[in-house]
Amino acid sequence: MNKHKESTPNDIGELAEDARALMAATADVAGEKVTEARKRLSAALERGKEMAGNVRDKAVKGAKVVHQKVQENPYQAIAIGVGVGVLIGYFAARRRSRDAD
């Protein structure tokens, strides 16, 4: 599953490149349906590009907020990190012992 998460951005990039290649390959093809399909594909690529930019901007903004909060409250951040680590360790050990049975 982790491999799937890592490949998603690459897949989206490849999809966009394939779409651009398709648009370039059909540039000389005449026809109302092809022209309409090219317009829709171009619009979809632009919307995707805009959405990716918005997601990136939100992620950067969120990271800056988290960084600021950690700088303001370092001991609380450490305590939260340790607590989350303990919970993950507990659930992982519990799952492992259950799988062993």
Legacy VTK file of the C-alpha trace (Angstrom):
# vtk DataFile Version 3.0
C-alpha trace
ASCII
DATASET POLYDATA
POINTS 101 float
0.000 0.000 0.000
2.867 2.376 0.762
4.209 1.747 -2.732
0.834 2.852 -4.116
0.969 6.149 -2.173
4.473 6.897 -3.453
3.567 6.202 -7.065
0.423 8.361 -7.125
2.180 11.692 -7.825
4.232 10.006 -10.540
1.084 8.465 -12.033
-0.631 11.846 -12.138
2.392 13.384 -13.831
2.499 10.562 -16.348
-1.217 10.971 -17.013
-0.739 14.674 -17.688
2.190 13.959 -20.008
0.173 11.325 -21.865
-2.693 13.784 -22.246
-0.347 16.421 -23.638
1.125 13.872 -26.028
-2.362 12.907 -27.164
-3.215 16.544 -27.767
-0.033 17.005 -29.790
-0.687 13.843 -31.806
-4.211 14.932 -32.674
-3.295 18.532 -33.493
-3.570 17.923 -37.233
-6.714 15.807 -37.017
-9.780 17.679 -38.171
-13.240 17.004 -36.951
-15.759 18.524 -34.613
-15.621 15.691 -32.070
-11.816 15.679 -31.918
-11.713 19.461 -31.526
-14.285 19.331 -28.724
-12.426 16.489 -26.988
-9.157 18.436 -27.208
-10.828 21.488 -25.647
-12.248 19.413 -22.787
-8.899 17.705 -22.213
-7.090 21.029 -22.184
-9.587 22.456 -19.696
-9.265 19.371 -17.493
-5.478 19.675 -17.502
-5.709 23.321 -16.474
-8.156 22.508 -13.663
-5.868 19.724 -12.466
-2.890 22.039 -12.499
-4.850 24.649 -10.517
-6.045 22.052 -8.000
-2.500 20.745 -7.510
-1.307 24.288 -6.878
-4.068 24.867 -4.326
-3.254 21.621 -2.514
0.446 22.495 -2.464
-0.294 25.996 -1.115
-2.530 24.599 1.636
0.103 22.026 2.600
2.808 24.679 2.821
0.552 26.949 4.862
-0.285 24.080 7.230
3.367 23.147 7.608
4.230 26.740 8.480
1.506 26.834 11.135
2.722 23.555 12.639
6.314 24.812 12.605
5.269 27.999 14.395
3.304 26.080 17.047
6.221 23.718 17.656
8.553 26.698 18.053
6.155 28.289 20.547
5.559 25.074 22.553
8.506 22.709 22.087
7.887 20.606 25.204
4.245 20.050 24.370
5.252 19.055 20.830
7.756 16.558 22.208
5.135 15.137 24.587
2.621 14.770 21.760
5.237 13.067 19.572
6.163 10.638 22.332
2.500 9.926 23.056
1.735 9.197 19.423
4.814 6.989 19.204
3.739 5.023 22.278
0.245 4.500 20.853
1.589 3.348 17.501
4.020 1.001 19.231
1.280 -0.396 21.434
-1.089 -1.066 18.546
1.691 -2.519 16.378
2.784 -4.884 19.172
-0.816 -5.847 19.849
-1.443 -6.587 16.181
1.770 -8.565 15.926
0.894 -10.711 18.936
-2.612 -11.254 17.558
-1.193 -12.287 14.156
1.189 -14.705 15.858
-1.696 -16.555 17.514
LINES 1 102
101 0 1 2 3 4 5 6 7 8 9 10 11 12 13 14 15 16 17 18 19 20 21 22 23 24 25 26 27 28 29 30 31 32 33 34 35 36 37 38 39 40 41 42 43 44 45 46 47 48 49 50 51 52 53 54 55 56 57 58 59 60 61 62 63 64 65 66 67 68 69 70 71 72 73 74 75 76 77 78 79 80 81 82 83 84 85 86 87 88 89 90 91 92 93 94 95 96 97 98 99 100
